[in-house]
Amino acid sequence: MNILGISCFYHDSAAALLRDGELVAAAHEERFSRKRHDAGIPVRATRYCLEEAGLSMEDVDHVVFYDKPLIKFERILTTYLATFPRSLPSFTKAIPIWLKEKLLVPKALERAFDWHGDVLFAEHHQSHAASAFLASPYEEAAILTLDGVGEWATTTQGVGRGNHFELTDEIRFPHSLGLLYSAFTYYLGFKVNSAEYKVMGAAPYGEPRHVDTIFEHLVDLREDGSFKMDMRYFAYDYGLTMTNKRFEKLFGQPRREPESEMETFHWDMAASVQKVTEEIVLRIVRNLHARTGLKNLCMAGGVALNCVANGRIVREGPFENLWVQPAAGDAGGALGAALFAHHCVMDQPRKFAMEHAFWGPSYGDDAIRRFLDDRGAVYTQLAPDQLAGETARLLADQAVVGWFQGRLEWGPRSLGSRSILADARNEENWKRVNLKIKFRESFRPFAPAVLAEKASDWFEIDRESPYMLLVCQVRPDRKVPAVTHVDGSARLQTVSREQHPVFHELLERFDERTGCPVLINTSFNVRGEPIVCTPEDAYLCFMRTQMDVLVLGNHVLHKKDQPELVEDFDWRERYELD
């Protein structure tokens, strides 16, 4: 049985394909379209998934959409009516789009894929929950999903056993932890639904001075973790902005202008909303554990990408084990929808657990060599047993390396297939990679990739973190300043031989050469650009930035040897800053 899961129309569209309950391929549309957070129908991602499986649409038994548009439309209409006439500008902008495409999912998919069968629908948080529990290694677990909003739910809790799960509790719109965080993202001058991670990265630079104000005026938090928000301070339920003048009056300052200088007040606001988010999540988690008595917790939804909160769950929460879907946001709903249909609707047994996140396309050495020759690139092709040693030497000599190996990552993090790598011992690499290669704010932290077997020697962690979804402290006696945040923490990726043998070997060779099993690992892209997918994407990113070396499969390119890249347009204008 072949099941195609689809997410689109709102944020980060994606496709995922199951064959007899096993995941074959999954990909974000943005990686192919080169449009950041592409929300369109994932035509290219679907085409890739089918090609990877050797199938056509005629071979697909079921197409499953990741939420229920009619119920979501009901919520939108109800909200607009309740907030009329303030909602009129937003209403006139949103409703034509809904009537033209978002309500007509079966027709849209029929046109896009030439699909003439029925389209099945899962609820939004059912898709999130399925992507968490049914892809996890656990036979039994508590489930927590948190995001902005699905149809009506913004937070759900439940229990999964075997091939089924039940969601028993929910918090409903407009009360939303995800939208609270997005409101502060907007107030701090960052892009909503795109740059929330910047707020998390900014938080350690400030003090949480406004936590009491938030709890006194904006959020009524109860002992069981449920909460209500005072909507007099917010505009997202009726307007085209997240906050209003009352919000600005409460904190005494207007919204920060995007790209303007961050001041002490802004750092403190970031620290405050981060602290509030952690406290709410921890209270929910403790109550969920008290009610279920289970030892395993599975999470998904955009808030589950808050790796600082996840780190506190691991250290302070009562659950023994935590598993977070690596594509925790809307894209992961494509996988969740397919899993929900296969197991919960069709009652098929589970035989798949997500043991890695590498589900996108790969490119062999023949394809890479043809591309490089067509480009007139200058390269050296190494034997496979030479690649890791030579790359480790270049990194130890302080080269910044674009690293392109194997299948593309699923989820928002580069995990060693499409990565920019540098020596974590050199503090100068922090600013160098941020400003001259990524073209992004200098405060943004980098993640360390570390050999899994040596992680606890360098970081205060007692488990693997393969998807870069946990923050922990760097051990005081270890010096990796380029990946150590101002509060001594790091967003950690542990690399095992089983999950990524090529990347693991590189870390081994670097450790042998330097005595350090840690590298900077940041996504292979520039600000506003999706993670690179193809050899051409990687080559262009390499040539447009101050990266020193590009490693494409077994091919090594040095910037100084390459012919000048001539383009008749400003490539920066193609990427929207986020």
SEKOL-730985 format. One record per residue (C-alpha): residue in three letters; x, y, z. Coordinates in nm, 4 decimals. Layout:
N
- ALA:X:Y:Z
...
This chain:
578
- MET:0.0000:0.0000:0.0000
- ASN:0.1414:0.3392:-0.1054
- ILE:0.0276:0.6453:0.0901
- LEU:0.1247:1.0016:-0.0002
- GLY:0.1017:1.2633:0.2751
- ILE:0.0735:1.6299:0.1774
- SER:0.1058:1.9555:0.3714
- CYS:0.0662:2.2928:0.2006
- PHE:-0.1081:2.6318:0.1774
- TYR:0.0002:2.7702:0.5146
- HIS:0.3698:2.7279:0.5876
- ASP:0.6476:2.4933:0.4765
- SER:0.4716:2.2629:0.2339
- ALA:0.6060:1.9091:0.2064
- ALA:0.5399:1.5579:0.0838
- ALA:0.6088:1.2191:0.2424
- LEU:0.5596:0.8745:0.0902
- LEU:0.4935:0.5507:0.2793
- ARG:0.5227:0.2113:0.1141
- ASP:0.3625:-0.0637:0.3215
- GLY:0.4044:0.1496:0.6310
- GLU:0.7735:0.2256:0.5753
- LEU:0.8896:0.5778:0.4964
- VAL:1.0581:0.5870:0.1541
- ALA:1.1083:0.9589:0.1033
- ALA:1.0116:1.2947:0.2523
- ALA:1.1041:1.6447:0.1402
- HIS:1.0226:2.0125:0.1790
- GLU:0.9032:2.1940:-0.1328
- GLU:1.1299:2.4915:-0.0576
- ARG:1.4410:2.2815:-0.1162
- PHE:1.3388:2.2348:-0.4810
- SER:1.1604:2.5646:-0.5558
- ARG:1.4340:2.7676:-0.3760
- LYS:1.1577:2.9789:-0.2174
- ARG:1.2009:2.9985:0.1599
- HIS:0.9039:2.8487:0.3490
- ASP:0.7265:2.7742:0.0209
- ALA:0.3600:2.7151:0.1048
- GLY:0.2460:2.6107:-0.2420
- ILE:0.1356:2.2642:-0.3445
- PRO:0.4498:2.0462:-0.3125
- VAL:0.4643:1.9369:-0.6754
- ARG:0.8429:1.9057:-0.6893
- ALA:0.8712:1.7359:-0.3511
- THR:0.6013:1.4877:-0.4523
- ARG:0.7710:1.4193:-0.7832
- TYR:1.0936:1.3454:-0.5979
- CYS:0.9213:1.1100:-0.3507
- LEU:0.7610:0.9149:-0.6348
- GLU:1.0891:0.8929:-0.8272
- GLU:1.2742:0.7750:-0.5180
- ALA:1.0177:0.4979:-0.4746
- GLY:1.0054:0.4126:-0.8465
- LEU:0.6343:0.4929:-0.8557
- SER:0.3899:0.7141:-1.0427
- MET:0.0714:0.8739:-0.9115
- GLU:-0.1179:0.5796:-1.0580
- ASP:0.0586:0.3574:-0.8052
- VAL:-0.0536:0.5694:-0.5080
- ASP:-0.3393:0.4159:-0.3130
- HIS:-0.4249:0.7100:-0.0878
- VAL:-0.3475:1.0810:-0.0715
- VAL:-0.3831:1.2292:0.2756
- PHE:-0.3958:1.6008:0.3592
- TYR:-0.2588:1.7126:0.6931
- ASP:-0.5503:1.9185:0.8212
- LYS:-0.9202:1.9859:0.7661
- PRO:-0.9719:2.3086:0.5731
- LEU:-1.3484:2.3298:0.6292
- ILE:-1.3080:2.3290:1.0060
- LYS:-1.0227:2.5797:0.9824
- PHE:-1.2387:2.8023:0.7615
- GLU:-1.5167:2.7801:1.0190
- ARG:-1.2751:2.9037:1.2850
- ILE:-1.1598:3.1908:1.0668
- LEU:-1.5123:3.3032:0.9823
- THR:-1.6255:3.2742:1.3438
- THR:-1.3293:3.4798:1.4590
- TYR:-1.3823:3.7483:1.1962
- LEU:-1.7494:3.7802:1.2910
- ALA:-1.6662:3.8000:1.6604
- THR:-1.4137:4.0792:1.6039
- PHE:-1.6008:4.2768:1.3336
- PRO:-1.5507:4.5575:1.2245
- ARG:-1.1828:4.5535:1.3288
- SER:-1.1391:4.2345:1.1282
- LEU:-1.2595:4.3812:0.7970
- PRO:-0.9137:4.4545:0.6432
- SER:-0.7888:4.1059:0.7273
- PHE:-1.1167:3.9512:0.6122
- THR:-1.1038:4.1146:0.2688
- LYS:-0.7457:3.9962:0.2207
- ALA:-0.7866:3.6383:0.3421
- ILE:-1.1289:3.5259:0.2219
- PRO:-1.0668:3.5457:-0.1569
- ILE:-0.7618:3.3209:-0.1159
- TRP:-0.9646:3.0726:0.0851
- LEU:-1.2485:3.0655:-0.1643
- LYS:-1.0120:3.0330:-0.4596
- GLU:-0.7809:2.7545:-0.3364
- LYS:-0.7584:2.6658:0.0318
- LEU:-1.1123:2.5279:0.0546
- LEU:-1.0727:2.3267:-0.2642
- VAL:-0.7940:2.0910:-0.1668
- PRO:-0.9173:1.7869:-0.3661
- LYS:-0.9514:1.9957:-0.6825
- ALA:-0.6137:2.1584:-0.6280
- LEU:-0.4423:1.8226:-0.5801
- GLU:-0.6241:1.6770:-0.8795
- ARG:-0.4904:1.9579:-1.1004
- ALA:-0.1389:1.9436:-0.9549
- PHE:-0.0908:1.5671:-0.9568
- ASP:-0.3511:1.4394:-1.2021
- TRP:-0.4964:1.2565:-0.9028
- HIS:-0.8504:1.1252:-0.9470
- GLY:-0.8966:0.9287:-0.6253
- ASP:-1.0381:1.0470:-0.2969
- VAL:-0.8364:1.2733:-0.0697
- LEU:-0.8355:1.1772:0.2975
- PHE:-0.8051:1.4404:0.5696
- ALA:-0.6492:1.4220:0.9144
- GLU:-0.6910:1.6954:1.1708
- HIS:-0.3902:1.9240:1.2041
- HIS:-0.2918:1.8110:1.5529
- GLN:-0.3668:1.4493:1.4700
- SER:-0.1022:1.4853:1.2006
- HIS:0.1425:1.6399:1.4470
- ALA:0.0716:1.3703:1.7050
- ALA:0.1109:1.0923:1.4488
- SER:0.4395:1.2376:1.3262
- ALA:0.5630:1.2288:1.6861
- PHE:0.4344:0.9027:1.8316
- LEU:0.3982:0.6778:1.5261
- ALA:0.7486:0.7667:1.4025
- SER:0.9027:0.7281:1.7484
- PRO:1.0767:0.4172:1.8864
- TYR:0.8190:0.3791:2.1648
- GLU:0.5320:0.1310:2.1880
- GLU:0.3690:0.3475:2.4534
- ALA:0.4106:0.7187:2.5193
- ALA:0.2465:1.0402:2.6262
- ILE:0.1985:1.2888:2.3418
- LEU:0.2218:1.6672:2.3459
- THR:0.1728:1.8937:2.0444
- LEU:0.2104:2.2711:2.0578
- ASP:0.1998:2.5218:1.7718
- GLY:0.0312:2.8403:1.6545
- VAL:-0.3063:2.6954:1.5568
- GLY:-0.4474:2.4105:1.3530
- GLU:-0.8227:2.4028:1.2980
- TRP:-0.9157:2.5190:1.6501
- ALA:-0.6571:2.3435:1.8675
- THR:-0.3273:2.5101:1.9579
- THR:-0.2087:2.2545:2.2142
- THR:-0.3108:1.8900:2.2523
- GLN:-0.2224:1.6132:2.4927
- GLY:-0.2802:1.2426:2.4632
- VAL:-0.1513:0.8882:2.4868
- GLY:-0.0276:0.6514:2.2181
- ARG:-0.0201:0.2742:2.2415
- GLY:0.0747:0.0362:1.9639
- ASN:-0.0589:0.1627:1.6334
- HIS:-0.3166:0.4055:1.7748
- PHE:-0.3276:0.7173:1.9876
- GLU:-0.5947:0.9313:2.1501
- LEU:-0.5811:1.3063:2.2063
- THR:-0.7672:1.3749:2.5296
- ASP:-0.7045:1.7422:2.6133
- GLU:-0.6652:2.0580:2.4105
- ILE:-0.6269:2.4337:2.4341
- ARG:-0.8134:2.6238:2.1634
- PHE:-0.7605:2.9375:1.9600
- PRO:-0.7036:3.2259:2.0297
- HIS:-0.5122:3.0996:2.3340
- SER:-0.1856:2.9751:2.1875
- LEU:0.1690:2.9401:2.3136
- GLY:0.2965:2.9417:1.9569
- LEU:0.1126:3.2642:1.8761
- LEU:0.2290:3.4222:2.2024
- TYR:0.5893:3.3530:2.0979
- SER:0.5157:3.4799:1.7466
- ALA:0.3651:3.7983:1.8907
- PHE:0.6936:3.8726:2.0662
- THR:0.8805:3.7759:1.7496
- TYR:0.6780:4.0410:1.5661
- TYR:0.7230:4.2982:1.8437
- LEU:1.0990:4.2452:1.8328
- GLY:1.1054:4.3232:1.4602
- PHE:1.1577:3.9695:1.3299
- LYS:0.9555:3.7835:1.0723
- VAL:0.6642:3.5803:1.2085
- ASN:0.6498:3.2085:1.1221
- SER:1.0117:3.2244:1.0167
- ALA:1.2367:3.3899:1.2741
- GLU:1.1093:3.2664:1.6090
- TYR:1.4414:3.0854:1.6478
- LYS:1.6110:3.4269:1.6454
- VAL:1.4190:3.5196:1.9594
- MET:1.5396:3.1982:2.1223
- GLY:1.8951:3.2801:2.0110
- ALA:1.8665:3.6363:2.1450
- ALA:1.7294:3.5329:2.4852
- PRO:2.0631:3.4492:2.6565
- TYR:2.1839:3.8053:2.5913
- GLY:1.9092:3.9504:2.8112
- GLU:1.7515:3.9199:3.1543
- PRO:1.3921:3.7970:3.1928
- ARG:1.2813:4.1224:3.3544
- HIS:0.9305:4.1190:3.2096
- VAL:0.8149:3.7715:3.3112
- ASP:0.5910:3.9018:3.5886
- THR:0.4343:4.1553:3.3538
- ILE:0.3588:3.8857:3.0993
- PHE:0.1945:3.6611:3.3583
- GLU:0.0067:3.9498:3.5207
- HIS:-0.1340:4.1010:3.2013
- LEU:-0.0988:3.8704:2.9012
- VAL:-0.1199:3.5077:3.0167
- ASP:-0.3252:3.3481:3.2930
- LEU:-0.1367:3.0244:3.3660
- ARG:-0.2979:2.7552:3.5775
- GLU:-0.1445:2.4788:3.7839
- ASP:-0.2156:2.2092:3.5234
- GLY:-0.0412:2.4091:3.2477
- SER:-0.3601:2.5277:3.0790
- PHE:-0.3698:2.8996:3.0113
- LYS:-0.5714:3.1850:2.8679
- MET:-0.4448:3.4985:2.7004
- ASP:-0.5848:3.8488:2.7409
- MET:-0.6699:3.9224:2.3797
- ARG:-0.6999:4.2974:2.4418
- TYR:-0.3219:4.3131:2.3892
- PHE:-0.3075:4.1129:2.0672
- ALA:-0.4243:4.1695:1.7108
- TYR:-0.3700:3.8333:1.5406
- ASP:-0.7327:3.7291:1.5879
- TYR:-0.8639:4.0233:1.3859
- GLY:-0.5842:4.2124:1.2157
- LEU:-0.2810:4.1982:0.9929
- THR:-0.0344:4.2377:1.2827
- MET:0.0358:4.0268:1.5888
- THR:0.0212:4.2965:1.8585
- ASN:-0.1514:4.6325:1.9027
- LYS:-0.0978:4.9706:2.0686
- ARG:-0.2122:4.8413:2.4075
- PHE:0.0723:4.5856:2.3943
- GLU:0.3236:4.8599:2.3170
- LYS:0.1863:5.0789:2.5983
- LEU:0.2182:4.7906:2.8451
- PHE:0.5905:4.7557:2.7768
- GLY:0.6548:5.1242:2.7151
- GLN:0.8162:5.0990:2.3730
- PRO:0.6978:5.0717:2.0115
- ARG:0.7716:4.7706:1.7998
- ARG:1.1377:4.7474:1.6984
- GLU:1.1993:4.8397:1.3374
- PRO:1.3268:4.5358:1.1438
- GLU:1.7050:4.5358:1.0930
- SER:1.7529:4.8164:1.3482
- GLU:1.9952:4.7802:1.6374
- MET:1.8982:4.5468:1.9197
- GLU:1.9042:4.7308:2.2543
- THR:1.8994:4.6050:2.6127
- PHE:1.5203:4.6241:2.6205
- HIS:1.4925:4.3928:2.3188
- TRP:1.7337:4.1349:2.4609
- ASP:1.5337:4.1396:2.7848
- MET:1.2045:4.0934:2.6007
- ALA:1.3451:3.7908:2.4197
- ALA:1.4690:3.6463:2.7496
- SER:1.1295:3.7076:2.9089
- VAL:0.9111:3.5362:2.6502
- GLN:1.1566:3.2462:2.6347
- LYS:1.1361:3.2052:3.0131
- VAL:0.7558:3.2219:3.0045
- THR:0.7438:2.9613:2.7273
- GLU:0.9671:2.7247:2.9221
- GLU:0.7573:2.7596:3.2370
- ILE:0.4329:2.6895:3.0517
- VAL:0.5767:2.3888:2.8701
- LEU:0.7238:2.2436:3.1905
- ARG:0.3961:2.2842:3.3745
- ILE:0.2067:2.1072:3.0944
- VAL:0.4655:1.8276:3.0856
- ARG:0.4529:1.7707:3.4611
- ASN:0.0741:1.7523:3.4578
- LEU:0.0761:1.5172:3.1591
- HIS:0.3163:1.2848:3.3383
- ALA:0.1109:1.2942:3.6584
- ARG:-0.2027:1.1961:3.4669
- THR:-0.0488:0.9247:3.2465
- GLY:0.2300:0.7803:3.4601
- LEU:0.4206:0.6967:3.1412
- LYS:0.7974:0.7166:3.1049
- ASN:0.8121:0.8273:2.7383
- LEU:0.7092:1.1624:2.5890
- CYS:0.6709:1.2405:2.2172
- MET:0.6392:1.5966:2.0896
- ALA:0.5670:1.7814:1.7659
- GLY:0.4354:2.1187:1.6516
- GLY:0.6361:2.4336:1.5937
- VAL:0.6916:2.5004:1.9661
- ALA:0.8609:2.1593:1.9909
- LEU:1.1491:2.3127:1.7920
- ASN:1.2273:2.5280:2.0965
- CYS:1.5346:2.3300:2.1924
- VAL:1.5977:2.5345:2.5074
- ALA:1.2595:2.4282:2.6448
- ASN:1.3300:2.0718:2.5310
- GLY:1.6572:2.0755:2.7209
- ARG:1.4751:2.1746:3.0379
- ILE:1.2223:1.8938:2.9837
- VAL:1.5112:1.6473:2.9733
- ARG:1.6856:1.7916:3.2791
- GLU:1.3870:1.8870:3.4953
- GLY:1.0858:1.7012:3.3640
- PRO:0.9586:1.3742:3.5068
- PHE:0.9688:1.1742:3.1812
- GLU:1.2626:0.9387:3.1339
- ASN:1.2712:0.9658:2.7546
- LEU:1.1855:1.2408:2.5071
- TRP:1.1482:1.2028:2.1305
- VAL:1.0768:1.5078:1.9141
- GLN:0.9845:1.4777:1.5472
- PRO:1.2784:1.6390:1.3587
- ALA:1.0337:1.8086:1.1182
- ALA:0.8173:1.9251:1.4069
- GLY:0.6511:2.2108:1.2163
- ASP:0.3887:2.2011:0.9446
- ALA:0.6116:2.0120:0.7019
- GLY:0.6145:1.7157:0.9384
- GLY:0.2363:1.7059:0.9080
- ALA:0.2774:1.5429:0.5678
- LEU:0.4456:1.2439:0.7289
- GLY:0.2022:1.2482:1.0194
- ALA:-0.1000:1.2468:0.7899
- ALA:0.0305:0.9429:0.6023
- LEU:0.1116:0.7585:0.9252
- PHE:-0.2277:0.8464:1.0734
- ALA:-0.4081:0.7037:0.7713
- HIS:-0.1991:0.3873:0.7591
- HIS:-0.2165:0.2997:1.1281
- CYS:-0.5154:0.4710:1.2862
- VAL:-0.7602:0.4607:0.9941
- MET:-0.6550:0.1386:0.8208
- ASP:-0.5411:-0.0313:1.1428
- GLN:-0.2114:-0.1503:0.9992
- PRO:0.0603:-0.2597:1.2445
- ARG:0.3664:-0.0445:1.3070
- LYS:0.6986:-0.1564:1.1630
- PHE:0.8703:0.1792:1.1073
- ALA:1.0592:0.3993:1.3501
- MET:1.2483:0.7081:1.2351
- GLU:1.6112:0.6274:1.3076
- HIS:1.7557:0.9160:1.1056
- ALA:1.6438:1.2302:0.9235
- PHE:1.7965:1.1732:0.5796
- TRP:1.4962:1.1242:0.3502
- GLY:1.5658:1.3661:0.0650
- PRO:1.7499:1.3326:-0.2670
- SER:2.1118:1.2300:-0.3064
- TYR:2.3550:1.2748:-0.5970
- GLY:2.6201:1.0251:-0.6938
- ASP:2.9739:1.1063:-0.7984
- ASP:2.8919:1.0661:-1.1685
- ALA:2.6162:1.3285:-1.1493
- ILE:2.8389:1.5610:-0.9459
- ARG:3.1293:1.5239:-1.1873
- ARG:2.9091:1.5959:-1.4902
- PHE:2.7811:1.9111:-1.3250
- LEU:3.1296:2.0325:-1.2317
- ASP:3.2675:1.9649:-1.5772
- ASP:2.9797:2.1513:-1.7403
- ARG:3.0521:2.4454:-1.5079
- GLY:3.4217:2.4427:-1.5846
- ALA:3.4935:2.4000:-1.2139
- VAL:3.8376:2.2997:-1.0919
- TYR:3.8322:2.0064:-0.8528
- THR:4.0198:1.7079:-0.7185
- GLN:3.8452:1.3743:-0.6895
- LEU:3.9606:1.1775:-0.3872
- ALA:3.9284:0.8105:-0.3095
- PRO:3.6513:0.7510:-0.0524
- ASP:3.9059:0.6507:0.2125
- GLN:4.0931:0.9817:0.1654
- LEU:3.7964:1.2194:0.1894
- ALA:3.7495:1.2443:0.5648
- GLY:4.1202:1.2783:0.6389
- GLU:4.1757:1.5532:0.3824
- THR:3.8650:1.7466:0.4889
- ALA:3.9711:1.7196:0.8536
- ARG:4.3102:1.8631:0.7603
- LEU:4.1487:2.1575:0.5826
- LEU:3.9201:2.2271:0.8778
- ALA:4.2118:2.2093:1.1217
- ASP:4.3933:2.4597:0.8986
- GLN:4.0914:2.6918:0.9538
- ALA:3.9151:2.6486:0.6223
- VAL:3.5372:2.6951:0.6220
- VAL:3.3978:2.3999:0.4297
- GLY:3.0725:2.3487:0.2443
- TRP:2.9897:1.9809:0.3012
- PHE:2.7524:1.7989:0.0622
- GLN:2.7045:1.4256:0.1231
- GLY:2.4276:1.1690:0.0845
- ARG:2.0557:1.2265:0.1187
- LEU:1.9146:1.5671:0.2059
- GLU:1.7871:1.6269:0.5593
- TRP:1.4184:1.6198:0.6586
- GLY:1.3337:1.9060:0.8937
- PRO:1.4768:2.2558:0.9379
- ARG:1.8245:2.1533:1.0576
- SER:2.1312:2.0597:0.8569
- LEU:2.2654:1.7444:1.0157
- GLY:2.5763:1.6632:0.8158
- SER:2.4463:1.6143:0.4633
- ARG:2.4071:1.9787:0.3596
- SER:2.6231:2.1632:0.6126
- ILE:2.8747:2.4430:0.6465
- LEU:3.1519:2.3254:0.8776
- ALA:3.4306:2.5015:1.0654
- ASP:3.6629:2.4559:1.3632
- ALA:3.4641:2.5134:1.6841
- ARG:3.7826:2.5917:1.8806
- ASN:3.8383:2.9164:1.6897
- GLU:3.6163:3.1927:1.8292
- GLU:3.6730:3.4046:1.5171
- ASN:3.4798:3.1476:1.3142
- TRP:3.1567:3.2547:1.4899
- LYS:3.1598:3.6044:1.3400
- ARG:3.3297:3.4993:1.0192
- VAL:3.0642:3.2435:0.9280
- ASN:2.7758:3.4629:1.0453
- LEU:2.8767:3.7836:0.8698
- LYS:3.0799:3.6804:0.5657
- ILE:2.9214:3.3502:0.4701
- LYS:2.5675:3.3353:0.6111
- PHE:2.5142:3.7160:0.5882
- ARG:2.3153:3.7134:0.9108
- GLU:2.3161:3.8793:1.2520
- SER:2.6352:3.8360:1.4522
- PHE:2.4513:3.7263:1.7684
- ARG:2.3153:3.4127:1.6064
- PRO:2.4595:3.0986:1.7708
- PHE:2.5992:2.7952:1.5938
- ALA:2.5373:2.4343:1.6809
- PRO:2.8159:2.1905:1.7625
- ALA:2.8251:1.8512:1.5946
- VAL:3.0042:1.6008:1.8189
- LEU:3.0870:1.2322:1.8051
- ALA:2.8017:1.0608:1.9904
- GLU:3.0409:0.8420:2.1863
- LYS:3.2261:1.1489:2.3189
- ALA:2.9336:1.3861:2.3691
- SER:2.9156:1.3489:2.7472
- ASP:3.2891:1.4235:2.7747
- TRP:3.2342:1.7679:2.6241
- PHE:2.8743:1.8539:2.7092
- GLU:2.6491:1.8048:3.0113
- ILE:2.4203:1.5527:2.8477
- ASP:2.3354:1.1903:2.9193
- ARG:2.1651:1.0948:2.5910
- GLU:2.1944:1.1342:2.2172
- SER:2.0607:1.4444:2.0419
- PRO:2.0769:1.3490:1.6730
- TYR:1.8350:1.6145:1.5446
- MET:1.9832:1.9247:1.7099
- LEU:1.6730:1.9647:1.9285
- LEU:1.8282:1.9799:2.2766
- VAL:2.0253:2.2563:2.4445
- CYS:2.2706:2.1644:2.7189
- GLN:2.5700:2.3209:2.8916
- VAL:2.9241:2.2932:2.7602
- ARG:3.1483:2.1383:3.0252
- PRO:3.3501:2.4177:3.1912
- ASP:3.6847:2.2527:3.1189
- ARG:3.6143:2.2232:2.7449
- LYS:3.6854:2.5137:2.5130
- VAL:3.4777:2.5352:2.1973
- PRO:3.3988:2.9092:2.1957
- ALA:3.2575:2.9222:1.8426
- VAL:2.9611:2.7043:1.9500
- THR:2.9272:2.8141:2.3142
- HIS:2.6523:3.0675:2.3717
- VAL:2.6915:3.3554:2.6163
- ASP:2.5211:3.1520:2.8905
- GLY:2.7558:2.8556:2.8418
- SER:2.5001:2.6509:2.6497
- ALA:2.5003:2.4857:2.3088
- ARG:2.2363:2.3420:2.0753
- LEU:2.3843:1.9992:2.0321
- GLN:2.3901:1.7437:1.7518
- THR:2.5341:1.4043:1.8385
- VAL:2.6591:1.2070:1.5375
- SER:2.6595:0.8281:1.5411
- ARG:2.8215:0.5974:1.2887
- GLU:2.4867:0.4282:1.2230
- GLN:2.3030:0.7495:1.1351
- HIS:2.5656:0.9218:0.9205
- PRO:2.8839:0.7165:0.8674
- VAL:3.0575:0.9693:0.6399
- PHE:3.0038:1.2635:0.8749
- HIS:3.0983:1.0472:1.1725
- GLU:3.4266:0.9529:1.0043
- LEU:3.5048:1.3182:0.9393
- LEU:3.4560:1.3988:1.3084
- GLU:3.6771:1.1025:1.3994
- ARG:3.9568:1.2208:1.1709
- PHE:3.9257:1.5772:1.3049
- ASP:3.9428:1.4451:1.6616
- GLU:4.2522:1.2409:1.5808
- ARG:4.4219:1.5469:1.4326
- THR:4.3193:1.8059:1.6928
- GLY:4.2019:1.6225:2.0054
- CYS:3.8598:1.7820:1.9598
- PRO:3.5574:1.5783:1.8353
- VAL:3.3473:1.8925:1.7786
- LEU:3.2789:2.1033:1.4680
- ILE:3.0595:2.4012:1.3926
- ASN:2.7661:2.2659:1.1931
- THR:2.5333:2.5222:1.0374
- SER:2.2934:2.4897:0.7477
- PHE:2.4358:2.5109:0.3970
- ASN:2.2634:2.8296:0.2801
- VAL:2.2717:3.2036:0.3189
- ARG:2.0160:3.4110:0.5045
- GLY:1.6775:3.3943:0.3351
- GLU:1.7715:3.0938:0.1199
- PRO:1.6514:2.7381:0.1775
- ILE:1.9102:2.4714:0.2562
- VAL:2.0858:2.3687:-0.0642
- CYS:1.9504:2.0607:-0.2377
- THR:2.1464:1.9978:-0.5572
- PRO:2.5154:2.0197:-0.6513
- GLU:2.4332:2.3389:-0.8413
- ASP:2.2706:2.4965:-0.5334
- ALA:2.5781:2.4097:-0.3295
- TYR:2.8225:2.5389:-0.5907
- LEU:2.6408:2.8716:-0.6256
- CYS:2.6239:2.9224:-0.2491
- PHE:2.9945:2.8402:-0.2262
- MET:3.0904:3.0845:-0.5019
- ARG:2.8719:3.3686:-0.3707
- THR:3.0192:3.3602:-0.0205
- GLN:3.3578:3.3514:0.1469
- MET:3.3627:2.9764:0.2019
- ASP:3.7106:2.8398:0.1380
- VAL:3.6397:2.4835:0.0285
- LEU:3.3491:2.2885:-0.1164
- VAL:3.3277:1.9109:-0.0750
- LEU:3.0721:1.7586:-0.3138
- GLY:3.0671:1.3851:-0.2592
- ASN:3.4300:1.2862:-0.3164
- HIS:3.5113:1.6059:-0.5076
- VAL:3.7065:1.8860:-0.3358
- LEU:3.7002:2.2420:-0.4718
- HIS:3.9157:2.5293:-0.3469
- LYS:3.7738:2.8785:-0.3938
- LYS:4.1065:3.0224:-0.5105
- ASP:4.1160:2.7770:-0.8027
- GLN:3.7678:2.8464:-0.9405
- PRO:3.6805:3.0575:-1.2437
- GLU:3.4990:3.3794:-1.1567
- LEU:3.1235:3.3427:-1.1134
- VAL:2.9518:3.5838:-1.3536
- GLU:2.5839:3.6544:-1.2949
- ASP:2.3686:3.9212:-1.4616
- PHE:2.1527:3.9788:-1.1542
- ASP:2.1929:4.0470:-0.7820
- TRP:2.1303:3.7096:-0.6233
- ARG:2.0622:3.8704:-0.2850
- GLU:1.7406:4.0208:-0.4208
- ARG:1.6033:3.6693:-0.4753
- TYR:1.6085:3.5878:-0.1054
- GLU:1.3713:3.7551:0.1357
- LEU:1.5403:3.8360:0.4667
- ASP:1.3960:3.6382:0.7561
